[in-house]
């Protein structure tokens, strides 16, 4: 059983880049980073399964905004590197959540430097810029909305107050990246999504990027079943209106099976990681 556990843990670490030196989760005495062990985001961001499902759903939601999609279209090799994008997002979330203050600031600074190079125009001539505060707020809201939804469905319940605390806590990272008027509660998140929906689109570009995500090969044969299940669970996690816009057929009969399968995978992965995830490492100091 130890061999099985080690094999699974190794695959997970490869998928997230854990231990490859990209982030430093050590913290000097007295420095709890931006949030600290008592924060809700330490709990929400600590579950690998729900974060992978939520992160995949967030990518689907984000691509509905034409300005967000343009940055991916013009400035990335999305057709070959969707998994790399997920890995980099996972490392950024882990570092800003669990790392020391200096490490969080370093990662935020690196992203801001990348954003400085991401700008251009849409086919209709509309300009876009990755440093646009409104666009940064959209990217942030799509992420935290899906991360929390994944946690609630596949890890554990949280009270209404804890859910609001989560949104309020991680809004700090969005503001440091340059976002403005960041929603900080469930009510504000829901209101924001309602207001932004008229700006969202599904067009030929969206379809192309979505298909690249849906057809992204697993890193190896062993991870293929997990990848397929993660994708189905991410589609199931999306708000119904977003799933309809993305033209992803809803399969009501499949939903319970997907959810049961994802919960089972979550139990297995928590057993395999056995205290070797980012949250556990951070709590050890």
N, C-alpha and C positions, 0 to 999 in steps of 0.2 A: 504493500500500500504506500510505503514511503516513496518508492520509485514513481508510482502513478502521481502522487502529490507533487513531487519535484518536477515531473515532466509538465504537468499542467501549469504550475507556477512559472516555469521557464517560458512557456508559450505566452502567458499573460505579460510577463516582464518584457518580452520581445515586442509585443503588440503596443505597449505603452512607452517603451524606451526606458523603463525603470532601470537604474543602475548604469546607464550609458554615459553618465557625467554631464548630461545637458542641464540638470538642475541640482541644487544643493539643498537638502532638507535639514541640515544641521542648524541648530540655533544656539547662539551664545547665551549664557545665563542671564535671565531678566528680559530676554527678547522673545516674546511670543508671536512675533510677526504682526501682520495686519489684523488678525482676529483672535487667535488663542484657543486653547483646548475647550473652553466653555461655550464657544460659538456654535451656532447651528450649522454653519457651512462646513465646519470640520466633520460633522456627522454626514451631511448630505453628500459631500464630495469624496467620502471615504469608501463608498461601495462601488466596486468595479463594474458589476453587471448593470446596475441602474444608470451609471454614468455613461457607459458605452451605448446603451439603448437611448438614453436621453440626448447624448451628444450626436448620434446619428439622426434622430428626429429633429434636433436643432438645425443641422445642416440642411435638411429638407425644407424646414420652415424659413430659414434665412434666404434661400435661393428664390423665394417668391418676390423679394424686393428687387426691382430691376437695378438699382444702384449698387446693392450688395453683390448681385450676380455679376455685374460688369467687372468688378474687381477680380473675381475668380476667373472670369472668361478671358480677360486681357492680361492678367499678371500671374497666372499659375499654370502648371501642367496638370490640370484637374483630371484629365482622362487617365493618367497613369499614377496619380499620387493622392487619391482620396484618403487612403489609409494613412499616408504621411501627414495629411492635414489633421486627421483625427488624433494622431500621435502627438503632434505639436500642440494641439489644443489641450490634450490630457496633461502634458507636461506643464503648460502655462497655468492651468487650473491648480495642479498639485503644488507648483512652486509658489504661486501667489496665495494659496490657502494655507499651506503648512510650513513654508520656508520662513527664514528670518526676514525682518523688514528690508534689509539690504538686498536680499535675494529677490524678494517681490518687486522692489523698485528696479532692479536690473532687468528682470523679465519684462516689466511694463515698458521700460525705456527701449528695450530691443524691439518690441512690437510697434511702439510709436515711430521708431526709425524706419521700420519696414513700411508703415503707413505713409511716411513722407514720400515714398516712391510710387505709391499706388493712386493714380489719378488718370483721368481721360474723359472721353465723351461717349454717350450712348449712340446707337445708330441714328437716332432722331436729333442728335446734336446736344442733348442735355448733358451738362458736365457732371462728373462725379469725382469725389475725393474721399479717400479712406479716413481722413481726419475730420470729415464732416460730423459735428456733434450729434446731429439727428440720426445719421447712419450708424454711428457707434452705439447709440441708445438702442436702435433696432437689433443689432447683432447681440448686444447684451441681453435684452429682454427675451429674445428667442432662445438663447442658451439657458438662462436661469429658469425660465418657464418650463422647459423640457427636462432640465436636470431635476427640478423638484418633482415634476410629474412622475419621472422615472423612479425616484426614491420612494414616493408615496405608494406607487403600485408594486414595486418589486423589493422594497427593503423594510420599511416600517412606517407607521402613521406618525404624524406630527400634529400638534394642536394648531388651531388657527393663529394663535399668537406666535408660535414657533415658526410657522410658515412666513408670517410677516417679518419676523426677525431675520430669516434667511435672506429675503429679498433686500431688506435694509442693509444687512451686513455686506453682501457682495456687490452692492451698488457702489461701494467705495472704490473697487477696482475699475469699474466702468468710468467713474468720474476721473480717476487718475489717468485713464487712457484718453480722456477728452470728451466723454459723453456729458450731456447736459439734460436737466429735467428728467433724471432717471427715476422711474417708478420704484417705490420702496415698500409696497404692500400688495396683497392679493387683489384688493379692489382697484388699486392704481394700475397694476399689470393688466387686469381684464379691461379696464377703461382704455388703456393705451392701445391694446391690440384691436379693440373695436374701432378706435380712431384711425389707426394706420391701415386697416384693411383696404380702403379705396385706393391706396397707392400700390398694392400688390398686383402682380401679373403672372400669368403662365403663358409663355410664348415658346417659340422654337428654341431659343437659347436655354430657357428653363428646362425644356424637355430633354435637350442634349445633356445638360449637366446632371439632371436627375437620372438619366439612363446610365451615365458614367458611374454614378454612385451605386445604383442598383446592380450593375454588372461588375463591380470591382471584385477582382479575384481575391480569395483568402490567401494569406501569406504562405500557407501550406495546407496539405490535405487534412491534417489533424484539426485545424481551426475552421474548416469549411462548415461543419454543422453549426458551430457557434455563430459564425458570420451570417449564415442564412437565417437562423433564429433571431439574431439581433436585428436584422433588417426587417423581418416580419413584425417583431415587437415594436420597433421604432415607428413603422407605418401605423400600427394599431394605437400607438401612444399619441399621435398627432391629433389636434383638435379636428372634429369632423369637417369644419369649413375648409381647413388647410388641406386635408386629405382629398376633399372634393376638387379644390383648385388644382392640385397636383395630378388629378385624374388617376388617383390610385384607388382601385376598386375596393370598396368595403366588403368584407366577408364576415358577416356576423357570426356564422357558425364556426369560423376558424378562430375567432378572438379568444374564447376560453381555452382552447388548446395551446395557442401561442403563449398566453399568460401563464398557464400551468408549466409549460416547458421552460419559459424564461425564469420562473421562480425556482424550478428545479436546478437549472444551471447556476443560478445565484447561490444556492446552498452548496453546490459542489465546488464552486470557485472560492467561496469563503473558507471552506474546509481546506482546499488546496493551498491557498495563500497563507492561512494559519498565522495571522499576525504579521505578515510581510508586505502589507500594502502601505501606501504613503501615510495614511492616518496613524496606523500602529507605529510606524517608524518615528513620526513626529511626536507621538505621545511618550515614546521612550526617551526623547530629548537628544 
